Amino acid sequence: MKLHYFCFTVLLTFFVTSCQKNVLDKLPLDIIPDPMVWNDESLVNAYMTGAYLGTTVLTNESEDVQNTGTPFFTMFYVNNVSDESKSTSNFSGNAYRFKTEGLKIGGGLMEWWEKPYVVIRSLNQLIERLPESTLSDAFKKKRIAEARFLRAFNYFYMVKRYGGVPLITHVQQLSDPQNELFAARNKEKEVYDYVISEAMAISEELPAVQEDIDWGRPTKYAALALVSRAALYAGSIAKYGTLQLSGVIGIPGEESKTYFEKSLAASRQIMDANLFKLYNENADKTLNFRNLFLTKRNSEVIFAKQHDGSDKDFSGAGWSYDYFQCPYPNGWANGIHDAPYLEFVESFENVDGSSAKLDPAVLSSKLWTMEELWGKKDPRFRATVYTQDTPWQGRLLQFYNGIRTAEGAITTTGSYQGILANGDQKSTQTGFGVMKYLDESKDNVNSSTAGIFGSKQDYIVFRFAETLLNYAEAAFELGQMDQALLTLNQVRARAGIPLLTTLTMENIRNERKVELAFEGHRYWDLRRWRIAEGVLSKDMRGLRYVLDFKTKKYELSIREKVDGTVRSPIFQNNNYYFPITLARTANNSNLVENPGYN
């Protein structure tokens, strides 16, 4: 692996988005001596800010970003390479190649290797040096536990990509033996065990609730949420995966029960704490689900990355998801950077039990209003997706692709009797956009005031609904069907859809798909269940609307192959693990490449 050595300093960039700016008056801005850092709370806090900025996967799932910590177009890739949505931006070619060519030995998209090792080294430095400082034991205990949490978090985001990676938990020195400097990969099981054991240990060190000034730092329950997720992943990989490279990738199948039990126990601790509950403040179920993602510090949030809009340009800590996802012309360029697939839309059940699949013959048999088309759907649908005639800032969004004139012809250019021949949203390519995290009442989505990264919307990393779904899945895998059903139905009850009386694994998987949509889960879920080869190797569809001028209803038809007609999406078996890449194995001969990359 490539090693990074540096003379230990706290750089100015650590302070740019920190509230600790007064410390910069103490010394020249370019360097602060090592001993001073560990004896000054403000400097230690600023140091940790740098580690958070470096951990871009908190919101981005990639180290390929515009500036350090600044999620840019790469923030959408985890949606675009799954079966949730396609990219509509000028940078969509990266996701398209990922989907239609598969991962290659050169790597590239959604990597998480070089940057985490830089962050991990800085965290190792803090963990080793802070105990020697003159600061209070209470402060040191909290910050060391926080650093250990972030280190485990980084390793989890590596292991879910690559399988086993080198576990480095101390500060390397040039004088270390060569086999330590150029470390070999640990087994995948060893990395998962490390993440789980570290997170469990620090759950006893971190506070249950952070004081207001520290709100947003990890807590006991953030650590347990990491265990809940990581152990569930490990259990799935053990059950559905294959052991290869003598365990460097894969986990022995007999270990699955142990990991599911660990996930179940961690989830149970969160549930029994009575500190969190499903957000349920609005009688209108659609409004309630929308507000869950717009209300800061609500009852469902376990751990979130906070944003206040102060870093709206390219300074490093801002966020732009809602800015890019909102409808045109509010969003940057054309807005609507993710266009959900029709297959994803069909995953939302109808509340009356009727089929949610759209039959092309039925669609073409009549003209439709949007209420006739979508009125029976799970209320979460309209809180997650916007489409034709969705209300937005006092108007209705228009996605139609032509007008059936009074004379019976279809016009697709210019206007007809004062009405645009194509709706004001032009074309989303699939007929849908992402509503989740969008607040039409705020200036987050206003290109003239928000700036590219000026969103004030927090991003939720762990929330209680995921904990319940993790618990339900782990219980199901352990044969505890009653507990699994009871827990999953809590999520469905909050959503406002009928409760299930029996439970299948497909029920659990679909519930995760719709509840956790566009939160960075679906792609990794498909991989850990080892079903991505089937789900992601098919052409996806969209919906086309044509406005009927006389009735103001819509002719509907299915758009086939919305990702393009040249190549179809494919997920190859070896892509369950990312390549280590030629560059990294050339730099460190002790790194063995994953199978299928040559």
C-alpha positions in Angstrom: 0.0 0.0 0.0 1.1 3.6 -0.5 2.3 5.1 2.7 2.0 8.7 3.6 4.6 10.4 5.9 4.5 13.9 7.1 5.9 16.1 9.8 3.1 16.4 12.3 1.4 19.8 12.1 -2.1 21.2 12.2 -2.7 22.8 8.9 -4.7 25.9 8.2 -7.2 24.0 6.2 -8.3 22.2 9.4 -9.6 25.5 10.7 -11.5 26.8 7.7 -14.8 25.5 8.8 -14.1 25.2 12.5 -15.6 27.3 15.2 -12.1 27.3 16.8 -10.7 30.2 14.7 -9.5 32.1 17.6 -6.6 29.7 18.0 -5.1 31.0 14.8 -4.1 34.2 16.6 -1.6 32.3 18.7 1.0 31.4 16.1 1.8 32.0 12.4 -0.9 30.4 10.4 1.1 27.9 8.4 2.4 25.7 11.3 1.6 24.9 14.9 4.1 22.9 16.9 3.2 19.3 17.7 3.3 19.6 21.6 1.0 22.6 21.6 -1.7 20.7 19.7 -2.3 18.0 22.3 -2.4 20.5 25.2 -5.1 22.8 23.7 -8.7 21.7 23.5 -9.4 24.0 20.6 -6.5 22.6 18.6 -7.5 19.0 19.3 -11.1 19.8 18.3 -9.8 21.5 15.1 -7.6 18.4 14.5 -10.7 16.2 14.7 -12.5 18.6 12.3 -9.8 17.8 9.8 -10.4 14.1 10.2 -14.1 14.6 9.6 -13.4 16.7 6.5 -11.2 13.9 5.2 -13.9 11.3 5.7 -15.9 12.3 2.7 -17.8 9.0 2.8 -19.9 10.5 5.6 -22.0 11.9 2.7 -20.3 11.0 -0.5 -19.3 7.3 -0.8 -16.2 8.4 -2.7 -12.9 10.1 -2.4 -13.2 11.5 -5.9 -14.4 14.9 -4.9 -14.0 18.5 -6.1 -12.1 19.6 -3.0 -11.3 18.0 0.3 -14.6 17.1 2.0 -16.8 18.7 -0.7 -19.3 16.2 -2.2 -19.7 17.1 -5.9 -21.1 15.0 -8.7 -19.7 11.8 -7.2 -22.2 12.1 -4.4 -24.8 10.7 -6.8 -22.9 7.7 -8.0 -24.0 5.3 -5.3 -27.6 5.9 -6.4 -26.8 5.8 -10.1 -24.9 2.5 -10.1 -27.8 0.8 -8.2 -31.3 0.1 -9.5 -32.6 3.3 -7.9 -31.9 6.0 -10.5 -29.9 7.0 -13.6 -27.6 10.1 -13.8 -28.8 12.9 -16.0 -25.8 15.2 -15.5 -23.1 16.1 -17.9 -20.9 13.8 -15.9 -23.2 10.7 -16.2 -20.7 8.9 -18.4 -18.7 7.7 -15.4 -21.8 6.0 -13.9 -22.8 4.7 -17.3 -19.5 3.0 -17.9 -19.6 1.6 -14.3 -23.0 0.1 -15.0 -22.4 -1.2 -18.6 -18.8 -2.3 -18.4 -18.4 -3.4 -14.8 -15.4 -2.6 -12.6 -12.0 -2.9 -14.2 -8.5 -3.4 -12.7 -7.7 0.3 -13.1 -10.5 1.2 -10.6 -11.7 4.7 -10.5 -15.3 5.2 -9.4 -16.4 5.3 -5.8 -12.9 4.4 -4.5 -12.0 4.6 -0.8 -8.4 3.7 -0.3 -5.7 6.5 -0.3 -7.7 9.1 1.6 -8.9 6.8 4.5 -5.3 5.8 5.2 -4.3 9.4 5.4 -7.2 10.0 7.8 -6.5 6.8 9.8 -2.8 7.9 10.3 -4.0 11.2 11.7 -6.4 9.4 14.0 -3.7 6.9 15.1 -1.5 9.9 15.9 -4.2 11.4 18.1 -5.0 8.1 19.8 -1.3 7.6 20.7 -0.4 11.2 21.6 -3.4 12.6 23.4 -3.0 10.4 26.5 0.3 12.2 27.3 -1.3 15.6 27.3 -2.2 17.9 30.2 -5.8 18.1 29.3 -8.6 16.7 31.5 -9.0 13.0 31.5 -12.7 13.4 30.6 -11.9 15.4 27.5 -9.2 13.0 26.4 -11.4 10.0 26.9 -14.2 11.5 24.7 -11.8 12.6 21.9 -9.9 9.3 21.9 -13.2 7.3 21.7 -14.4 9.7 18.9 -11.2 9.1 17.0 -11.5 5.3 17.4 -15.1 5.5 16.1 -14.1 7.4 13.0 -11.2 5.0 12.4 -13.6 2.0 12.6 -16.1 3.9 10.4 -13.4 4.3 7.7 -12.4 0.7 7.9 -16.0 -0.4 7.4 -16.3 1.7 4.3 -13.1 0.1 3.0 -14.0 -3.5 3.8 -17.4 -3.3 2.2 -15.6 -2.4 -1.1 -12.5 -4.4 -1.2 -12.9 -7.2 1.3 -9.8 -7.6 3.5 -7.5 -4.6 3.7 -4.4 -3.9 5.7 -5.4 -3.1 9.3 -3.0 -0.3 10.5 -3.8 0.8 14.1 -0.6 2.5 15.0 1.5 5.4 13.6 4.0 3.9 11.1 7.6 5.0 11.1 10.3 4.8 8.4 12.3 2.6 10.8 9.5 0.0 10.9 10.2 -3.4 9.3 9.5 -3.5 5.6 6.7 -6.1 6.0 4.9 -3.6 8.3 5.5 -0.6 6.1 4.3 -2.5 3.1 1.5 -4.4 4.8 -0.4 -7.3 3.4 -4.2 -7.5 3.4 -5.9 -8.8 6.5 -8.7 -11.3 6.0 -12.1 -9.8 5.4 -13.3 -11.5 8.7 -10.5 -9.8 10.6 -11.5 -6.4 9.4 -15.2 -6.9 10.2 -14.2 -8.3 13.6 -12.1 -5.2 14.2 -14.8 -2.8 13.2 -17.4 -4.5 15.4 -15.2 -5.0 18.4 -13.9 -1.4 18.3 -17.3 0.0 17.9 -18.6 -2.1 20.8 -15.7 -1.1 23.0 -16.1 2.6 22.4 -19.8 2.4 22.9 -18.9 2.2 26.6 -16.6 5.2 26.3 -18.8 7.6 24.3 -21.6 9.6 26.0 -25.2 8.5 25.5 -26.1 12.0 24.5 -23.8 14.8 23.4 -24.1 18.2 25.0 -25.4 20.9 22.7 -22.0 22.3 21.8 -20.9 18.8 20.8 -24.1 17.7 19.1 -23.2 15.9 15.9 -20.2 14.1 17.4 -20.6 10.3 17.7 -22.4 8.9 20.8 -22.7 5.5 22.3 -25.6 4.8 20.0 -23.8 5.9 16.9 -21.2 3.3 17.7 -23.9 0.7 18.3 -25.5 1.7 15.0 -22.2 1.0 13.3 -22.2 -2.4 14.9 -25.8 -3.0 13.8 -24.9 -2.3 10.2 -21.5 -3.8 10.0 -22.4 -7.1 11.7 -25.4 -7.4 9.4 -23.2 -7.0 6.4 -20.7 -9.6 7.7 -23.6 -12.0 8.4 -24.9 -11.7 4.9 -21.5 -12.1 3.3 -20.9 -15.2 5.4 -24.2 -16.7 4.4 -24.4 -15.7 0.7 -20.8 -15.2 -0.3 -17.9 -17.4 -1.2 -14.6 -17.7 0.7 -11.7 -16.9 -1.6 -7.9 -16.1 -1.4 -7.7 -18.1 1.9 -10.2 -15.7 3.5 -8.8 -12.4 2.2 -12.2 -12.1 0.7 -15.3 -13.9 2.0 -16.3 -15.0 5.5 -16.7 -18.7 6.6 -20.4 -19.6 6.2 -20.6 -21.0 9.8 -19.9 -17.5 11.1 -23.1 -16.0 9.8 -25.2 -16.8 12.9 -22.7 -15.1 15.2 -22.7 -11.9 13.1 -26.5 -11.8 12.9 -26.6 -12.2 16.7 -24.2 -9.3 17.1 -26.3 -7.1 14.8 -29.5 -8.1 16.6 -28.0 -7.4 20.0 -26.6 -4.0 19.0 -29.9 -3.0 17.5 -31.7 -4.2 20.6 -29.6 -1.9 22.8 -30.5 1.1 20.7 -34.2 0.1 20.8 -34.2 -0.5 24.5 -32.5 2.9 25.3 -35.8 4.7 24.7 -33.9 7.7 23.3 -35.0 7.3 19.8 -38.3 6.8 18.0 -39.7 6.9 14.5 -40.5 10.4 13.5 -44.3 10.7 13.6 -45.2 14.4 14.0 -47.6 14.9 11.1 -50.9 13.2 10.5 -50.4 13.4 6.8 -48.1 10.4 6.2 -46.4 11.9 3.1 -45.7 15.2 4.8 -44.4 13.3 7.8 -41.9 11.3 5.8 -40.7 14.4 4.0 -40.3 16.3 7.3 -38.3 13.5 8.8 -35.4 14.5 6.5 -35.9 18.3 6.9 -36.3 18.5 10.7 -32.9 18.9 12.4 -32.2 16.9 15.5 -35.5 15.0 15.4 -36.3 11.9 17.4 -35.2 9.4 14.7 -31.7 10.8 14.2 -28.9 8.7 15.8 -25.9 10.3 13.9 -25.9 13.1 11.3 -23.5 15.3 9.5 -24.5 18.9 10.2 -24.6 21.7 7.7 -25.3 25.4 8.3 -24.8 26.8 4.8 -21.7 28.8 5.7 -19.5 27.0 3.2 -21.5 27.6 0.1 -18.7 27.7 -2.4 -15.7 25.2 -2.6 -14.2 25.6 0.9 -14.6 22.0 1.9 -17.4 21.2 4.3 -20.5 22.2 2.4 -23.2 19.9 1.0 -25.2 20.2 -2.2 -27.4 17.1 -2.5 -30.7 19.0 -2.4 -29.3 21.8 -4.5 -28.6 19.4 -7.4 -31.6 17.2 -7.0 -34.3 19.9 -7.0 -36.4 20.6 -10.0 -35.2 22.8 -12.9 -34.7 25.8 -12.9 -34.0 25.9 -9.1 -31.2 23.4 -9.3 -27.7 23.8 -10.7 -27.6 23.4 -14.5 -30.8 21.5 -15.2 -31.4 20.1 -11.7 -32.8 16.6 -11.4 -29.4 14.9 -11.3 -30.9 11.6 -10.3 -33.8 10.3 -12.4 -35.5 7.4 -10.5 -36.3 4.3 -12.6 -39.9 3.1 -13.2 -38.9 -0.2 -11.6 -37.9 1.7 -8.4 -41.3 3.5 -8.5 -43.1 0.2 -8.8 -41.4 -1.0 -5.6 -43.8 1.3 -3.6 -46.8 -0.9 -2.8 -50.4 0.2 -3.4 -52.2 0.6 -0.1 -55.3 -1.3 -1.3 -53.2 -4.4 -2.1 -53.6 -4.0 -5.9 -50.6 -4.6 -8.1 -48.1 -1.7 -8.1 -46.7 -2.8 -11.5 -47.8 -0.7 -14.5 -49.3 -2.7 -17.3 -48.5 -1.1 -20.7 -51.8 -2.3 -22.2 -53.8 -0.7 -19.3 -51.7 2.5 -19.5 -52.5 2.9 -23.2 -56.2 2.2 -22.8 -57.2 5.6 -21.5 -56.1 9.1 -20.5 -54.9 9.6 -16.9 -54.7 12.1 -14.1 -51.8 11.7 -11.7 -54.2 11.0 -8.9 -55.6 8.1 -10.8 -52.1 6.8 -11.5 -50.4 7.3 -8.1 -53.3 7.9 -5.6 -53.2 4.4 -4.2 -49.4 4.4 -3.6 -47.5 4.1 -0.3 -47.4 7.6 1.1 -43.6 7.5 1.1 -43.7 7.5 -2.7 -44.6 11.2 -3.0 -42.2 12.1 -0.2 -39.4 10.3 -2.0 -40.1 11.0 -5.7 -41.6 13.9 -7.6 -43.2 13.5 -11.0 -45.7 15.1 -13.4 -48.0 17.6 -11.6 -46.2 17.4 -8.3 -46.8 20.7 -6.4 -43.6 22.7 -6.0 -43.3 26.3 -4.8 -46.9 27.2 -5.7 -47.0 25.5 -9.1 -47.2 22.0 -10.6 -44.1 20.4 -12.1 -44.5 19.6 -15.8 -42.6 16.7 -17.3 -44.7 15.9 -20.3 -42.9 15.2 -23.6 -45.4 16.7 -26.0 -49.0 17.9 -26.5 -51.8 16.1 -28.2 -53.4 19.1 -29.9 -57.1 19.8 -30.4 -56.6 18.6 -34.0 -55.3 15.2 -32.8 -51.6 15.7 -33.8 -48.7 15.5 -31.3 -46.4 18.5 -31.2 -43.1 18.3 -29.3 -41.5 21.6 -30.2 -42.3 25.2 -29.4 -45.7 25.8 -27.9 -49.4 25.2 -28.6 -51.9 27.9 -27.8 -49.6 29.4 -25.3 -48.6 26.1 -23.6 -45.1 24.7 -23.9 -44.9 21.6 -26.1 -42.5 20.1 -23.6 -43.1 20.8 -19.9 -41.1 23.3 -17.9 -39.0 20.5 -16.5 -37.9 19.5 -20.0 -37.3 15.8 -19.7 -36.1 13.8 -16.7 -35.3 10.9 -19.0 -37.3 8.6 -16.7 -40.3 10.8 -15.8 -39.3 11.2 -12.2 -37.0 13.1 -9.8 -35.8 12.7 -6.2 -37.9 14.5 -3.6 -36.2 13.2 -0.4 -34.2 15.9 1.4 -35.8 18.7 -0.7 -37.3 21.6 1.2 -39.0 24.0 -1.2 -39.5 26.6 1.5 -35.7 27.1 2.0 -33.1 28.8 -0.1 -31.0 25.6 -0.2 -32.4 25.0 -3.7 -32.1 28.6 -5.0 -29.1 28.9 -7.3 -28.8 32.7 -6.8 -28.6 32.5 -3.0 -27.4 29.1 -1.8 -24.2 28.7 -3.8 -23.1 25.4 -5.0 -22.6 24.0 -1.5 -24.7 26.2 0.6 -27.3 23.7 1.7 -28.3 24.0 5.4 -29.8 20.5 5.4 -28.2 17.9 7.7 -27.4 14.5 6.3 -28.5 11.5 8.4 -25.8 8.8 8.6 -27.7 6.5 11.1 -31.4 6.7 11.9 -33.8 4.6 14.0 -35.7 3.2 11.1 -32.5 1.6 9.8 -32.0 0.1 13.2 -35.4 -1.5 13.1 -34.9 -2.9 9.6 -31.5 -4.2 10.6 -33.1 -5.9 13.6 -35.9 -7.4 11.5 -33.5 -8.8 9.0 -31.1 -10.2 11.6 -34.1 -11.8 13.5 -35.4 -13.3 10.3 -32.0 -14.8 9.4 -31.9 -16.3 12.9 -35.4 -17.8 12.6 -37.1 -15.4 15.0 -40.0 -14.7 12.7 -42.4 -13.2 15.2 -39.8 -10.6 16.3 -38.9 -9.9 12.7 -42.5 -9.3 11.6 -43.3 -7.2 14.7 -40.3 -4.9 14.1 -40.7 -4.5 10.4 -44.4 -3.6 10.9 -43.4 -0.7 13.0 -41.8 0.9 10.0 -44.8 0.1 7.8 -47.2 1.5 10.4 -45.4 4.8 10.5 -45.5 4.9 6.7 -49.2 4.4 6.7 -49.4 1.1 4.7 -51.1 -2.2 5.7 -49.2 -4.4 8.2 -47.9 -7.7 7.0 -49.2 -11.0 8.5 -46.4 -13.2 7.2 -42.9 -12.3 6.3 -40.4 -13.3 3.5 -36.9 -12.2 2.8 -38.2 -10.4 -0.3 -40.6 -8.3 2.0 -37.6 -7.3 4.1 -35.5 -6.4 1.0 -38.2 -4.3 -0.5 -39.0 -2.5 2.7 -35.3 -1.5 2.9 -35.4 -0.4 -0.7 -38.3 2.0 -0.3 -37.7 3.2 3.3 -34.0 3.8 2.8 -34.1 5.0 -0.8 -31.4 7.5 -1.9 -29.6 7.2 1.5 -26.7 5.1 0.2 -27.9 1.7 1.2 -29.4 -0.1 -1.9 -26.2 -0.7 -3.9 -24.4 -2.2 -0.9 -27.4 -4.2 0.1 -27.6 -5.8 -3.3 -23.9 -6.7 -3.1 -24.0 -8.2 0.4 -27.1 -10.3 -0.5 -25.2 -11.4 -3.6 -28.1 -10.7 -5.9 -26.6 -7.8 -7.8 -25.8 -10.0 -10.8 -29.5 -10.5 -11.4 -30.9 -7.1 -10.3 -28.3 -4.9 -11.9 -27.9 -6.8 -15.2 -31.1 -5.6 -16.9 -32.3 -2.7 -18.9 -34.3 -0.2 -16.9 -37.4 1.8 -17.9 -39.1 5.2 -17.4 -42.5 6.8 -18.1 -43.4 9.1 -20.9 -46.3 11.6 -20.5 -48.1 13.4 -23.4 -50.5 16.2 -22.4 -53.9 15.9 -24.0 -54.9 19.5 -24.7 -58.7 18.9 -24.5 -58.9 17.0 -21.3 -55.7 18.1 -19.6 -55.1 14.5 -18.8 -52.1 12.4 -20.0 -51.3 9.7 -22.5 -48.8 7.4 -20.9 -46.3 5.0 -22.3 -43.3 3.1 -21.1 -39.8 4.3 -22.0 -37.5 1.3 -22.6 -33.8 1.2 -22.1 -33.5 4.6 -20.5 -29.7 4.0 -19.8 -29.1 3.8 -23.5 -29.5 1.4 -26.4 -25.8 0.8 -27.2 -25.0 -1.3 -24.1 -27.0 -2.9 -21.4 -26.2 -2.8 -17.7 -24.1 -5.7 -16.4 -22.9 -6.7 -12.9 -20.2 -9.4 -13.1 -19.6 -11.8 -10.3 -16.1 -10.5 -9.6 -17.5 -7.0 -9.0 -18.8 -8.0 -5.6 -15.4 -6.8 -4.6 -13.6 -3.7 -6.0 -10.2 -4.2 -7.6 -7.2 -3.3 -5.5 -5.9 -1.9 -8.8 -2.6 -2.2 -10.7 -1.2 1.0 -9.2 -1.6 -0.2 -5.6 -0.3 -3.7 -6.2 2.7 -2.3 -8.1 3.5 0.0 -5.2 3.2 -2.8 -2.7 3.9 -6.3 -3.8 2.4 -7.7 -0.6 -1.1 -6.7 -1.8 -2.8 -9.5 -3.5 -5.4 -8.5 -6.2 -9.0 -9.6 -6.0 -10.1 -12.5 -8.3 -11.2 -11.7 -11.8 -9.1 -8.6 -12.3 -6.2 -9.0 -14.7 
